[in-house]
Amino acid sequence: MDDFEALASFAPDDEWRAALQRAPRRFFIPEVAWASPDQWIDKRADPHAWAAAVADDRPIVTQINDGDTPLTVEAVQRTTEYTCSCSAPSVVFACLHALDLHAHHRVLEIGTGTGWTAGLLAARLGDAKVTSIEVDSTLAGIAAANLDRAGLSPRLVVGDGAGGWSDGAPFDRVHATCGVRSVPGAWIAQTRPGGTIVVPLAAEFGTGLITRLDVIDDGTAVGRFVQEAWYMRMRAQRIVRTEWPWESDLDGEISTTRLDPRTIAAVNGGAAGVWLSAHLRNVDVLSWAPDPEGLIVHWLLESGLRAESWAAVDYRPGAAHFEVEQYGPRRLWDETEAAYVGWLRAGRPSLERLGITVTAGEVQRFWLDSPDHLIT
Ligand SMILES: C[S@@+](CC[C@H](N)C(=O)[O-])C[C@H]1O[C@@H](n2cnc3c(N)ncnc32)[C@H](O)[C@@H]1O
């Protein structure tokens, strides 16, 4: 079975199936790559394994560390910084479906990567209606060659997609294929009122959420969550940290909590993740199990270069109260506990009931059931 036959079932309709036939995934995967989560593929050494991975519903990593480290099996196993991949086909098509394309639409993609999504868009709409922007010029060059193999030539721009591409605005659809903590105002400004933005929102307490936003004529965008999916973050919005609190000798304020910290550690996306992200902006969550006796330290870290606040909560087996240490101007554990209890008090609302409004000033507000019922 070739990759078209294997992947056709992910295409939501006949038009997308035709686009897939024109832009098959195999044209966009390099000869050596890392098929997530655990397989090194090498087309020359094992063409069958390579073809099977291409035809599988897995992301395929094609770059690490912004290309500063060559992609080798040893390097990819050492790093956590995947910086380009050809996303899993089911997720690619879920996003394309959410775009709700019509033949006349002009589309801007942010994050060309391998060029596969741009190729599918160009096969569906025609080259002239598709622009894709990529921050990394090496990746953009590879994408152009991949697209050429499929006989496709959408406009490829090298630049920082956080600013969109004003020369081509307004667009009917904007599709980001890198994750964002906050939706750049430029994307809203460059989308025609009534148009749609599909973007992976990289929520702080979770895996990431494919979000579909409709642009209103007052420069705001209102949206709901399509499904969970993790995407690598847009360069400017990555977590940047040069110091870790456990490496410093700063002492925080000590208190205790009865809420089991593992409850928060287990929040991984979903409605609770959105609720916590909505209340605690710019916080990263880490859990650390330093000893075999069962001690788990649960860290909450304010993110960003100048971030000061942190909290550490120790889970000890059998304890009725758990020790909390909090440092800095924010009390991150108190904020987290209050937000989690708020979600429980609201009756554990599901993901389908939550939504987001973004203004051109990049203020993001989350709501329950309808945009006039803000939760933050
Ligand atoms: C998951 S990959 C995109 C996959 C791609 N759509 C495909 O079909 O292969 C994310 C891409 O976003 C790019 N990227 C990250 N930050 C960016 C930015 N600020 N502007 C444009 N592209 C960016 C990365 O270099 C990477 O190629």
The ligand as an SDF file (V2000), in Angstrom:
LIG
                    3D

 27 29  0  0  0  0  0  0  0  0999 V2000
    5.5010   21.6700   12.7370 C   0  0  0  0  0  0  0  0  0  0  0  0
    6.5150   22.5100   11.6140 S   0  0  0  0  0  0  0  0  0  0  0  0
    5.4350   22.9090   10.2880 C   0  0  0  0  0  0  0  0  0  0  0  0
    5.0080   21.7540    9.4640 C   0  0  0  0  0  0  0  0  0  0  0  0
    4.6260   22.1370    8.0670 C   0  0  0  0  0  0  0  0  0  0  0  0
    3.3770   22.8340    7.9950 N   0  0  0  0  0  0  0  0  0  0  0  0
    4.6550   20.9410    7.1550 C   0  0  0  0  0  0  0  0  0  0  0  0
    3.6800   20.6900    6.4510 O   0  0  0  0  0  0  0  0  0  0  0  0
    5.6950   20.2760    7.1140 O   0  0  0  0  0  0  0  0  0  0  0  0
    6.7130   24.1240   12.3470 C   0  0  0  0  0  0  0  0  0  0  0  0
    7.4800   25.0730   11.4710 C   0  0  0  0  0  0  0  0  0  0  0  0
    7.2610   26.3950   11.9320 O   0  0  0  0  0  0  0  0  0  0  0  0
    8.4340   27.1130   11.6730 C   0  0  0  0  0  0  0  0  0  0  0  0
    8.4440   28.3410   12.4620 N   0  0  0  0  0  0  0  0  0  0  0  0
    8.7400   28.5040   13.7850 C   0  0  0  0  0  0  0  0  0  0  0  0
    8.6510   29.7910   14.1330 N   0  0  0  0  0  0  0  0  0  0  0  0
    8.2910   30.4770   13.0100 C   0  0  0  0  0  0  0  0  0  0  0  0
    8.0580   31.8410   12.7330 C   0  0  0  0  0  0  0  0  0  0  0  0
    8.1860   32.7670   13.6800 N   0  0  0  0  0  0  0  0  0  0  0  0
    7.7110   32.1880   11.4640 N   0  0  0  0  0  0  0  0  0  0  0  0
    7.5970   31.2510   10.4940 C   0  0  0  0  0  0  0  0  0  0  0  0
    7.8280   29.9410   10.6940 N   0  0  0  0  0  0  0  0  0  0  0  0
    8.1610   29.5540   11.9400 C   0  0  0  0  0  0  0  0  0  0  0  0
    9.5300   26.1370   12.0390 C   0  0  0  0  0  0  0  0  0  0  0  0
   10.7780   26.5230   11.5160 O   0  0  0  0  0  0  0  0  0  0  0  0
    8.9790   24.8530   11.4530 C   0  0  0  0  0  0  0  0  0  0  0  0
    9.4090   24.6800   10.1430 O   0  0  0  0  0  0  0  0  0  0  0  0
  1  2  1  0
  2  3  1  0
  2 10  1  0
  3  4  1  0
  4  5  1  0
  5  6  1  0
  5  7  1  0
  7  8  2  0
  7  9  1  0
 10 11  1  0
 11 12  1  0
 11 26  1  0
 12 13  1  0
 13 14  1  0
 13 24  1  0
 14 15  1  0
 14 23  1  0
 15 16  2  0
 16 17  1  0
 17 18  1  0
 17 23  2  0
 18 19  1  0
 18 20  2  0
 20 21  1  0
 21 22  2  0
 22 23  1  0
 24 25  1  0
 24 26  1  0
 26 27  1  0
M  CHG  2   2   1   9  -1
M  END
$$$$
